[in-house]
Amino acid sequence: MLDVDAIKADFPILQRIINDKRLVFLDSAASSQRPKSVIDAMSSYYENNHANVHRSVYLLAEEATNMYESARKKIAKFINAPSHKEVLFGKNVTEQLNLVAQTWGRKNLQNGDAIVLTEMEHHANLVPWLMLAEEKNLELRYVTVDDNGELELDSLEELLKGAKLFAFTAVSNVLGTINPVVDLTAAARAAGAVSVVDAAQWVPHGYIDVQRLGADFIAFTGHKMLGPTGIGVLWGRQELLEAMPPFLGGGDMILDVRLDGFTPNELPWKFEAGTPPIAEVIGLAAAIDYLEGLDMALVREHEVDVTQYALDLLKEDFGDTLKIFGPANHAGLRAGVVSFDLLGVHPHDVGQVLSEEGVCVRASHHCAKPLHRKLGVAATARASFYVYNDKSDVDALSAALKKARDFFA
């Protein structure tokens, strides 16, 4: 098992005291905290190596370029990509999913084509396709969500019939539901559809092997996996990326520019216009070092243990007065996400009372408004657990929720 006390000591922010109480951070699904090793790696780069990459031959520039491209190779190895050239950097997962929609989608989807999405998508993997559907007059089809918070897959074959694309999340950021990615990508492939996986909520929590998953595109983000903000990653099959037009125009994404046109660069730089997020990429590589030092199998095992404890304790302490959304009772079916409705108390009020107790949860629609409408609520409160959380944090959550319940009774 993970040594959570030792892990907590690696995170400077977790030493904060709020209202004379220790900080209990339960919002890692929105953005995780960073260990000192990540902060130090980025500071060291700025203090010792900073220069723009791919542009000069002086020592600092060569050092910065080597650090940047070495990080790309480390990230490619972490997800078992066949080639580091298939790993593209942008500012977040939202931008990377937009890249797929605006390049592959705009080139390959035509008037009347069908695309398949799910009702549990984060806006990042929904709005780009809605925008393209409006522009291209695409047919939208949806995999529905059942009462247990899982995808209803009985009609998937029919939904995919004739479809050109299937975009879905690996893990719901609201329900915690872990979707059967391998089965879904296989169904898409059998139907001749390209698959796009939003893996922002999965990559931080367990081993990911892009070759085994069988997807065509997989996107994730650094700030949910102990890395910095400002860095998102897209992995795509090389043959698809090479056939796609560039996303943004400018420096570094070209081989040649003439007054009458341009020749795009080779992969991966074809999709990295302008000065890239150099320090952020270096920080993400340091975060991967930290996670690999913990062992991703243990990260997942720990998450299941803490989440199961939370499901059991909240049920014991609150019974029917607190509704938990997503796969019921079994933490093995979900990531470390517990969204709930404390009956009679608005989620924003819950979040405010918990904040007074030093407990940080998110209270909102979590950028998934269609899913919340399906659930019949405008918003939920959400506690999400990561490597620095333990059962004492769950105890603190329950104690703070009792204060919220009693205050609004």
C-alpha positions, 0 to 999 in steps of 0.5 A, spaced: 500 500 500 502 507 499 505 510 504 500 516 504 503 520 510 510 520 506 506 522 500 503 528 503 509 530 506 511 531 498 506 536 497 507 543 500 500 546 499 498 540 503 501 543 509 497 549 509 492 550 515 485 553 514 481 556 519 485 552 524 484 546 521 488 541 516 487 542 509 483 536 506 484 536 498 478 532 495 478 536 488 483 532 484 478 530 479 478 538 477 486 539 478 490 535 482 496 538 487 503 538 485 509 534 489 515 539 490 519 534 485 515 537 479 515 544 482 523 544 483 523 541 476 520 547 473 524 552 477 530 549 475 529 549 468 527 557 469 533 558 473 538 554 469 536 552 462 531 556 459 531 558 452 526 557 446 526 550 443 528 548 436 530 555 434 538 556 436 544 552 437 547 555 443 548 551 449 541 553 453 537 552 447 540 545 446 539 543 453 532 546 453 530 542 446 533 536 449 529 536 455 523 538 451 524 532 447 526 527 452 520 529 456 516 527 450 519 520 449 518 519 457 510 520 456 510 516 450 513 510 454 508 512 459 502 510 455 506 505 451 505 509 444 509 506 438 512 512 437 514 519 440 512 522 434 505 520 435 505 524 442 502 532 441 503 537 446 498 543 447 495 547 453 490 542 455 485 536 453 480 541 451 484 544 446 487 537 444 480 534 443 478 541 439 484 539 434 481 532 432 475 535 431 477 541 427 483 537 423 480 530 422 473 532 423 473 537 418 477 534 413 473 527 413 466 528 416 461 531 410 454 533 410 449 528 413 455 524 416 453 520 423 457 521 429 456 517 436 457 520 443 455 519 450 450 522 455 456 522 460 461 526 456 465 532 459 463 539 455 470 538 452 468 532 448 461 534 446 462 542 445 467 541 439 463 536 436 456 540 437 460 546 433 462 541 427 455 538 427 452 545 426 457 547 421 457 540 417 450 538 418 452 532 422 447 527 425 448 526 432 447 519 436 448 518 443 449 512 447 444 513 453 446 512 461 442 507 465 440 508 472 446 505 475 450 511 471 453 506 466 452 506 458 447 502 455 450 498 450 445 494 447 444 498 442 451 500 440 452 496 434 445 499 431 448 506 433 455 505 430 452 503 423 454 507 418 457 512 423 464 515 421 466 517 429 465 515 436 467 519 441 467 517 448 470 518 455 474 513 459 471 515 465 466 519 467 468 525 471 461 526 475 459 518 476 466 515 476 464 510 471 470 506 468 467 505 461 470 498 457 474 502 452 477 496 449 470 493 447 468 500 445 474 501 440 473 494 438 466 496 436 467 502 433 473 499 429 468 493 426 463 499 424 469 503 420 468 509 425 474 512 428 474 512 436 476 518 440 477 517 447 477 523 453 482 519 458 483 525 462 480 522 468 483 515 467 491 516 465 492 519 472 489 513 476 492 507 472 496 503 467 494 506 460 497 502 454 494 506 447 496 500 443 492 495 447 486 500 448 485 500 440 483 507 440 485 512 434 486 518 438 487 519 446 487 525 449 489 527 457 492 533 461 497 534 465 494 538 471 490 532 473 496 527 474 500 531 479 503 535 473 502 543 471 496 546 468 497 549 461 499 542 458 495 537 454 497 531 450 494 528 444 496 521 442 494 519 435 495 513 430 501 516 426 497 514 419 491 519 421 496 524 424 500 525 417 493 525 413 490 531 417 492 538 416 495 542 421 491 545 426 494 552 428 499 556 423 505 559 425 512 558 427 515 551 428 509 547 424 512 549 417 518 546 413 517 552 408 513 558 407 512 562 401 508 567 399 504 563 395 503 557 400 507 553 405 509 546 407 508 543 414 513 540 418 513 533 420 510 529 426 509 531 431 511 539 430 506 539 425 501 540 430 505 545 435 505 552 432 509 557 436 513 557 442 510 550 446 509 549 453 516 548 455 516 548 462 510 545 463 512 539 459 518 538 463 513 538 469 509 533 466 515 529 465 517 530 473 510 528 475 510 521 471 517 520 474 513 521 481 507 516 479 512 511 476 516 511 483 509 510 487 507 504 482 501 505 478 498 499 480 498 501 487 495 508 485 489 504 483 489 499 488 489 505 493 484 509 490 479 503 490 480 502 497 479 509 499 473 510 495 470 504 497 471 506 504 467 513 502 462 509 499 461 505 505 462 511 510 457 515 507 452 510 506 452 508 514 452 516 516 447 519 512 443 513 509 437 515 504 439 523 506 445 523 501 444 520 494 450 518 491 451 518 483 454 512 479 455 505 480 453 503 487 457 500 492 462 497 488 469 502 488 472 497 483 467 499 477 469 507 478 475 511 479 476 515 485 470 520 484 464 520 488 458 525 486 453 526 491 446 530 493 445 532 500 438 532 500 435 539 502 442 542 501 444 546 495 451 543 493 454 550 493 452 551 500 455 544 502 461 546 498 461 553 503 460 549 509 465 544 507 470 549 506 470 552 513 472 546 515 478 546 511 475 540 506 475 542 499 470 539 494 467 541 487 460 543 487 457 545 480 455 541 474 462 539 473 462 541 465 457 536 464 450 539 464 447 534 459 448 529 464 446 532 470 439 534 466 439 526 465 440 525 473 435 530 474 439 535 478 442 542 476 448 540 480 452 535 485 457 536 490 463 532 488 469 529 492 475 526 488 481 522 491 488 521 489 494 518 492 495 523 498 488 522 500 487 517 506 481 514 510 482 520 515 480 525 509 474 521 508 472 521 515 473 529 515 469 529 509 463 526 513 464 530 519 464 536 515 457 534 511 454 532 518 455 540 520 452 542 513 446 537 514 445 540 521 446 547 519 441 547 514 436 542 517 
